[in-house]
């Protein structure tokens, strides 16, 4: 019988040994995932500025964003520690494995989040701090509970995932305009093909935990494939806007077209042949695409 969310809620977690190393607390912040958050925020800050970039101010804004993202990751894992214990790829995380106490994680996550908001408010501006707060609320109060109820959670989750670009932009630019919105739109659309590839690769784990991801409720994967193609197409369109809004030039446009076509083709290939190879290719292309796009945009602005 297929596991349900009720099975996840009833699971018994290991006894906690509080004598734990700093490595477990670092792991709670998801440093590899948040490296992309840092890069995205830094790119947004640089692209939003005019003239010479104040590197010290940029570092403070990026640090504030990173702290908020790290705190959100900790609090998300606190909420999901029962379902994490049911999945093979997450069951050895510090909370489900019992190496960090829930109370300690709650304090740690809250302190990181609060520190990030304070840094952004004090060293950047209130708009970027407000966007960071919106990231926290959307991620923890809306997206995280929705994961247990509906596959639409992936679309909602793309909002806090895309906000770091806008946080960086507003920290240097001071306002949201067409170019800042374009950065948000690129990251928002990019996440959906990325999510669909991950959901397919780990569909058995998600089924064990009772998460109704598209490849779980539609095992054939047709809906996931359609979503990957649809959002990859919108991502390509969004990636063209920086050229026409004046944020980047023709060199960037050429790179965006070539890389976007590659991403779209891989999403289409996944749509036509849903298997481990096509999903993995789309996943690896997605984690390469975004940094390269930022680099092209930044180089074209130099």
Wavefront OBJ file of the C-alpha trace (Angstrom):
o trace
v 0.000 0.000 0.000
v 1.296 3.437 -0.914
v 2.499 5.522 2.093
v 0.414 8.554 2.990
v 1.161 11.815 4.826
v -0.426 10.190 7.879
v 2.267 7.524 7.807
v 4.898 10.264 7.754
v 3.318 12.071 10.682
v 3.306 8.872 12.750
v 6.983 8.045 12.257
v 9.178 7.825 15.346
v 12.320 9.890 15.070
v 15.612 8.860 16.718
v 16.617 10.075 20.141
v 18.621 13.261 19.945
v 22.201 13.479 21.089
v 22.836 17.155 21.687
v 26.603 16.766 21.584
v 26.817 17.465 17.863
v 29.424 19.103 15.676
v 29.259 22.375 13.821
v 29.101 20.406 10.568
v 25.531 19.374 11.338
v 24.433 22.971 11.828
v 26.167 23.965 8.599
v 24.397 21.093 6.819
v 21.047 22.420 8.057
v 21.633 25.627 6.093
v 21.924 23.651 2.808
v 25.164 25.378 1.760
v 25.353 23.841 -1.711
v 21.821 24.888 -2.574
v 22.272 28.342 -1.070
v 25.459 28.909 -3.037
v 23.183 29.523 -6.015
v 21.135 31.935 -3.873
v 24.318 33.862 -3.076
v 25.374 33.940 -6.733
v 21.916 35.062 -7.835
v 21.755 37.809 -5.214
v 25.251 39.020 -6.101
v 24.377 39.104 -9.807
v 21.191 41.040 -9.059
v 23.119 43.557 -6.943
v 25.778 44.131 -9.586
v 23.286 44.425 -12.423
v 21.076 46.814 -10.439
v 23.871 49.257 -9.666
v 25.168 52.122 -11.735
v 28.783 53.161 -11.970
v 31.425 51.491 -9.834
v 30.119 48.766 -7.538
v 30.666 49.241 -3.809
v 32.052 45.809 -3.007
v 31.644 46.210 0.762
v 27.971 47.175 0.397
v 27.482 44.332 -2.061
v 29.018 41.822 0.359
v 26.718 43.019 3.153
v 23.595 42.728 0.991
v 24.577 39.281 -0.228
v 25.416 38.187 3.330
v 22.005 39.354 4.535
v 20.285 37.423 1.738
v 22.373 34.334 2.475
v 21.488 34.460 6.175
v 17.770 34.657 5.418
v 18.047 31.781 2.928
v 20.009 29.715 5.432
v 17.474 30.374 8.175
v 14.617 29.424 5.861
v 16.381 26.162 4.992
v 16.792 25.284 8.676
v 13.165 26.047 9.548
v 11.935 24.163 6.472
v 13.837 21.059 7.563
v 12.442 21.444 11.064
v 8.904 21.338 9.660
v 9.678 18.438 7.327
v 11.789 16.291 9.627
v 9.151 13.552 9.741
v 8.849 13.219 5.959
v 12.624 13.620 5.544
v 12.986 10.527 7.742
v 10.948 8.527 5.211
v 12.997 9.406 2.134
v 16.276 7.700 1.277
v 18.024 10.866 0.119
v 17.099 12.916 3.212
v 16.805 10.456 6.103
v 20.398 11.088 7.250
v 19.937 14.842 7.542
v 20.758 16.144 11.050
v 17.143 16.435 12.246
v 15.640 13.112 11.117
v 18.862 11.325 12.080
v 18.597 12.774 15.588
v 21.900 14.649 15.600
v 20.282 18.055 16.223
v 17.380 18.700 18.595
v 14.279 20.369 17.093
v 14.424 23.137 19.718
v 18.028 23.903 18.835
v 17.210 23.950 15.118
v 14.257 26.280 15.732
v 16.456 28.767 17.608
v 19.245 28.475 15.045
v 16.920 29.057 12.089
v 15.144 31.973 13.751
v 18.430 33.678 14.672
v 19.828 33.313 11.147
v 16.628 34.655 9.573
v 16.385 37.601 11.946
v 20.063 38.448 11.491
v 19.666 38.472 7.724
v 16.657 40.780 7.868
v 18.495 43.164 10.205
v 21.559 43.252 7.942
v 19.453 44.009 4.868
v 17.410 46.686 6.634
v 20.472 48.359 8.170
v 23.044 47.981 5.397
v 20.895 47.907 2.226
v 17.331 49.274 2.378
v 13.883 48.479 3.686
v 12.637 47.300 0.299
v 15.204 44.521 0.051
v 14.526 43.583 3.689
v 10.792 43.484 2.934
v 11.394 41.200 -0.042
v 13.517 38.949 2.156
v 10.699 38.795 4.689
v 8.303 37.921 1.862
v 10.690 35.125 0.900
v 10.539 33.705 4.416
v 6.768 33.916 4.681
v 6.109 32.462 1.233
v 8.596 29.642 1.691
v 7.693 28.611 5.236
v 4.027 29.530 5.660
v 2.724 28.801 2.159
v 5.036 26.604 0.070
v 6.186 24.176 2.768
v 2.681 23.186 3.971
v 1.418 23.071 0.362
v 3.989 20.395 -0.549
v 1.910 17.851 1.367
v -1.337 18.808 -0.367
v -0.935 19.732 -4.030
v 1.537 19.618 -6.939
v 0.848 23.348 -7.403
v 3.302 23.863 -4.545
v 6.159 23.778 -7.066
v 4.830 26.934 -8.738
v 4.374 28.668 -5.379
v 7.853 27.544 -4.325
v 9.332 29.242 -7.378
v 8.400 32.634 -5.884
v 10.761 32.543 -2.855
v 13.317 30.831 -5.069
v 13.317 33.786 -7.479
v 13.180 36.599 -4.932
v 16.951 36.611 -4.122
v 17.620 38.078 -7.569
v 15.186 40.883 -6.783
v 16.593 41.335 -3.278
v 20.057 41.895 -4.748
v 18.650 44.185 -7.438
v 16.737 46.410 -5.019
v 19.646 46.523 -2.562
v 21.668 48.448 -5.156
v 18.977 49.930 -7.397
v 16.569 51.010 -4.682
v 13.409 50.141 -6.620
v 11.770 47.476 -8.774
v 11.598 48.226 -12.483
v 11.306 46.266 -15.718
v 14.881 44.989 -15.635
v 14.603 43.833 -12.030
v 11.312 42.115 -12.824
v 13.003 40.370 -15.765
v 15.637 38.882 -13.457
v 12.873 37.602 -11.188
v 10.973 36.149 -14.158
v 14.033 34.326 -15.495
v 14.726 32.597 -12.183
v 11.027 31.904 -11.570
v 10.547 30.165 -14.919
v 13.917 28.386 -14.738
v 12.959 26.633 -11.527
v 10.029 24.700 -13.002
v 11.991 22.575 -15.528
v 14.588 22.155 -12.777
v 11.887 21.028 -10.313
v 10.302 18.638 -12.821
v 13.633 16.902 -13.420
v 14.223 16.502 -9.682
v 10.661 15.320 -9.064
v 11.052 12.625 -11.714
v 14.458 11.458 -10.473
v 13.227 11.181 -6.875
v 9.608 10.261 -7.527
v 9.848 7.092 -5.420
v 11.146 9.051 -2.442
v 8.382 11.628 -2.794
v 5.811 8.834 -2.956
v 7.218 7.303 0.248
v 6.820 10.641 2.015
v 3.324 11.240 0.625
v 4.244 14.345 -1.375
v 1.839 14.681 -4.343
v 4.450 15.756 -6.874
v 3.390 15.488 -10.515
v 5.430 12.313 -11.220
v 3.799 10.748 -8.130
v 0.168 11.451 -9.006
v 0.853 10.934 -12.726
v 3.416 8.074 -12.813
v 3.669 8.159 -16.590
v 5.246 11.610 -16.279
v 3.331 13.245 -19.131
v 2.178 16.176 -16.995
v 5.675 16.735 -15.640
v 7.062 16.683 -19.176
v 4.491 19.186 -20.400
v 5.251 21.491 -17.473
v 8.994 21.290 -18.166
v 8.491 22.307 -21.802
v 5.970 25.051 -21.010
v 8.131 26.753 -18.405
v 11.336 26.301 -20.394
v 9.672 28.164 -23.263
v 8.613 31.005 -20.935
v 12.125 31.052 -19.472
v 13.578 31.591 -22.951
v 11.192 34.490 -23.568
v 12.010 36.040 -20.168
v 15.747 35.710 -20.832
v 15.455 37.916 -23.917
v 14.009 40.889 -22.054
v 17.290 42.179 -20.508
v 18.484 42.960 -24.031
v 15.371 44.924 -24.936
v 15.117 46.702 -21.582
v 18.687 47.967 -22.005
v 20.175 45.926 -19.167
v 22.417 43.858 -21.473
v 23.580 43.926 -25.074
v 23.842 41.753 -28.152
v 26.535 39.453 -26.765
v 24.237 38.535 -23.919
v 21.337 38.102 -26.339
v 23.297 35.603 -28.423
v 24.263 33.620 -25.327
v 20.693 33.692 -24.007
v 19.325 32.387 -27.306
v 21.868 29.565 -27.575
v 21.632 28.460 -23.936
v 17.863 28.875 -23.907
v 17.499 26.749 -27.030
v 19.601 24.073 -25.367
v 17.461 24.092 -22.239
v 14.266 23.998 -24.274
v 15.526 21.063 -26.331
v 16.431 19.096 -23.198
v 13.013 19.840 -21.685
v 11.372 18.689 -24.926
v 13.499 15.538 -24.952
v 12.392 14.822 -21.385
v 8.789 15.382 -22.476
v 9.132 12.897 -25.343
v 11.124 10.234 -23.476
v 10.667 10.357 -19.723
v 13.497 8.353 -18.226
v 16.442 8.710 -15.881
v 18.829 9.828 -18.633
v 16.660 12.635 -20.020
v 15.689 13.855 -16.546
v 19.305 13.859 -15.380
v 20.437 15.715 -18.492
v 17.783 18.377 -17.905
v 18.766 18.649 -14.245
v 22.488 19.124 -14.934
v 21.785 21.561 -17.755
v 19.558 23.613 -15.460
v 22.205 24.000 -12.751
v 24.682 25.080 -15.435
v 22.351 27.385 -17.347
v 21.653 30.005 -14.691
v 25.254 30.791 -13.602
v 26.345 31.010 -17.236
v 23.459 33.357 -18.024
v 24.452 35.637 -15.117
v 28.065 35.620 -16.273
v 27.043 36.572 -19.812
v 24.819 39.379 -18.518
v 27.538 40.729 -16.225
v 30.306 40.508 -18.858
v 28.112 42.288 -21.391
v 27.624 45.112 -18.887
v 31.326 45.604 -18.096
l 1 2 3 4 5 6 7 8 9 10 11 12 13 14 15 16 17 18 19 20 21 22 23 24 25 26 27 28 29 30 31 32 33 34 35 36 37 38 39 40 41 42 43 44 45 46 47 48 49 50 51 52 53 54 55 56 57 58 59 60 61 62 63 64 65 66 67 68 69 70 71 72 73 74 75 76 77 78 79 80 81 82 83 84 85 86 87 88 89 90 91 92 93 94 95 96 97 98 99 100 101 102 103 104 105 106 107 108 109 110 111 112 113 114 115 116 117 118 119 120 121 122 123 124 125 126 127 128 129 130 131 132 133 134 135 136 137 138 139 140 141 142 143 144 145 146 147 148 149 150 151 152 153 154 155 156 157 158 159 160 161 162 163 164 165 166 167 168 169 170 171 172 173 174 175 176 177 178 179 180 181 182 183 184 185 186 187 188 189 190 191 192 193 194 195 196 197 198 199 200 201 202 203 204 205 206 207 208 209 210 211 212 213 214 215 216 217 218 219 220 221 222 223 224 225 226 227 228 229 230 231 232 233 234 235 236 237 238 239 240 241 242 243 244 245 246 247 248 249 250 251 252 253 254 255 256 257 258 259 260 261 262 263 264 265 266 267 268 269 270 271 272 273 274 275 276 277 278 279 280 281 282 283 284 285 286 287 288 289 290 291 292 293 294 295 296 297 298 299 300 301 302
